[in-house]
Amino acid sequence: MVDPGVGSKRKSVVAKTAKNQYIVTPDNGTLSFIKKHVGILAIREISEVANRRQNTEHSYTFHGRDVYAYTGAKLASGHISFEEVGPELSVDQIVELPVVETIIEDHLVKGAIDILDVRFGSLWTSITREEFYKLEPEFGDRFEVTIYHADMLVYQNQVVYGKSFADVRIGQPILYINSLYRLGLAINQGSFAKAYNMGVGSSWTIEIKKIEG
């Protein structure tokens, strides 16, 4: 769910990132990670008078089609410039969600669970590949994985770090680097999220400790 506030007074915006990419989105916190990890150069509120699909002014719950896809297509095709999207807003005024800072200590890295891969049930953490590599991992190494929801312990186990799911037996957990170059936690041919009733967000934290010897 990207836009639970569709039809409300929340703003519709286009952000220009530090990589000169454009992101069309509701201003509801979806830009939090982009602002922190990529950078936002400028942001403009979409003028629906000029940049809304024709004959949809009485449609209030399909902004993805009527406003975002339409504006994004016009911008990508060169029919409008970024300046023609609408009035400029302050980058500091966008809605932001809490972003957990990664903590790296001796043989230990701490982060948060950012995403549940809904199709396969894997956990995608906020811990980047570079941050995890500070522990000097080798494929086949074992790590103690501890997950908390708020202050409640919900999972603790020793988990192998591997290249792919096939590096462990069916039904066994594995640590791996996902397609976003973040540390992931999965079960070979199973759903880690369903098996342990996992959630996402800043209240779901994960600790990875290297087991020596």
N, C-alpha and C positions, 0 to 999 in steps of 0.2 A: 504494500500500500504506500504509494508515493504522495498522494494528495487527498488525505482524509478530509481536508477542509475545503474541498472543491465547492464553489458557489458562495463561499463566505467572503469576508472582507480581506482575506490574505492576499498579498500582492502576487502578481505573475511577473517574472523577471527573466532577463537574459544576462548572464555573467560572462565577461571576457577574462579568460585565465591568463596566467603568466606565460603559458605556452601558445598564446594567441588562438585558443579554441573557444568556442561559444557553447554555453550550456543554457538550455531553456528549461525553466523549472518554476514551481511555486516557491515563494519565499517562506518556507516552513521548517528550515533546518537542514534541508538536503544539500546545501552548499558548505556545511561545516567542515567536512574532510577536505573538500577542494580548497577552501580558504587556508586551511592549516598546512596541507601537504603539497599543494601545487601553487597556490597564490592566485588572488583575484585582482586584476588591474582596474576593472571598472564594472559597474552594474547598472542596468537600465530597466525601468518598469515598462512592461508592454502596454502600449496604448491600444486598447481594444477598439477604439474608434477607427484606427487606421490598419490595425493588424489582427483582425478577427475574420474568420471565414464568413462569407456573406450568407445572410438569411439564417443565422444561428443565434441571433441576439436574445431569443427566448429559450435557449438551451442553457441550463445552469449547471449541469453535472457532467459535461463531456469536454472540459477545457483541454484535455490532452489532444483531442482531435480539432476542436474549433479554434483554439488559441495557440497552443504550444507547437503542434506539428505544422500548423499553417505558418506561424511566424518563423519557425526554424527553417522551413522549406524556402520561404522568401529570402531569408538571410543567407542561406547556403547557396542559393542560385544567383545571388547578386541583385535580386529585384529591389531589395532595400539594403541600406547600410546599417551598421550598428547604431549610429546616431539616430536613424529613423525608427528604431524600435520604440522609443519613447523617452520620457524624461530620465535624466541621470539621478541615481541615488547614491548615498554614501555607503561605501563598502562596510564601514563600521556599524551600520544600522541594520544589516541583514540579521535574520533570526539564526541563532546558532545553538546547536545541541552540545552537551558536555562531551569532550573528547579526552579519553584517558591517555595520559602520558606513559610511554614505555619506560620502565625502570630496569636498568641493568646493574647487577651486583656481581659479586664473585660467584661464578658458576650458576647464576640465576638470572632469568629475565621474566619480567611481569608485564602483562598487557591486559587487553579486554577482548571479549568475543564480539566482533563487529557484525558478522553475517552468518546466517544459517543457510547453507546450500539446500534449498527446499526440495530439490529433485533427489539428491543423494544423501542428505542428512549430515554432511560434513560441517565442522565448525571452522570458520575463517576468522583468524585473530587480527588484532591491530599490530602485531609484532612483525616487522619487516624482515626480509631475508638478511639484510645487512646487520640488523640488530641481533637476530638469532645466531648469525655467524660469529658474533663476539664470544660465544661459548665454545668456538672451535669444534663444531660437531663433525663427526664422520658417519657415513651411512652404516647402520647397524648399531650405533651407540644407543644406550638406553637413558631415558630421562624420566624423572619423577614429575608427573603432571598433576597439578592441583587446581581445581576450579571452585570458585566461591560465587554464590549469589548473595549480594550484600555481604553479611558476615557469616553466612551459613555455608559450611563445607558440603558440596554436592558431588564431588568426584575427586578421587586420588588413586593413582595407579602408575606403575612403571610402563613406559611406552617406547617402542623402537622408532628411531628416525630412519626413514627410507626414501628411496627415489619415487616409488609408486606403490600402490596398494598391494600389489603382488609380492612385495618384500616381506609380508607377514601372512600367517595362515588365515583362512576364511574365518571371520568372526572376531579377529584380533584387532586392537586399535593400532594406529600408526600416526606418527608426526611426519609431515611432508611440506614442501614448499608449493603453494598453489599457483594458478595461472596469473594472479596479481602480484606474485612474488611476496606473499605473506605466508606466515606459518599457519598451516592447517592441521586439524585433528579429525581423523575419520576412523571408520571401521571397515575392513575389507569386506565388500559385498553386504554391507549393513548400514543402518542409519545411526550414527552416534547421537544425533539430536533426539531421536525417538527413544533410543535405548536408555538414555539418562535424563530425559525431559529437560533439555537445555533451552535457554533463551538467549537473547542478545541485548546489548546496550551497556552503558557505563557501569551498571550494577553487577554485571557478569564479568568477573576478572579471572585471569588464568596465570599460573606460575609454572615455569619450566625450569627444572633444576637438573643439571648434568650429574649423572651418577658416575663417580670415578671408580676405576678398577674393574 
